[in-house]
Amino acid sequence: MSALLDRITFNPNQCGGRPCIRGMRIRVIDILDLFASGLSAEEILNEMPDLEKEDLAAALSFAAKKLDHPILPLAA
């Protein structure tokens, strides 16, 4: 899993510091939006030929990791 997440890069001078794929100007959110709009992995790879299959998996893994955190109840 960490090898996949190594594909996610952060550069404060690129895309506002948002997470990108392998230093390119393709943001993780761009990939997630394409999946959310109904495109298949194959369609995304055809649409963005600089991407690799592992980049798509990395974007999904990154999003899952960011969303997986406990929410503690407030003390009464």
PyMOL commands that set and color helices and strands:
alter all, ss='L'
color gray80, all
select helices_A, chain A and resi 2-5+15-17+28-36+41-47+53-67
alter helices_A, ss='H'
color red, helices_A
select strands_A, chain A and resi 8-9+20-21
alter strands_A, ss='S'
color yellow, strands_A
deselect
rebuild
show_as cartoon
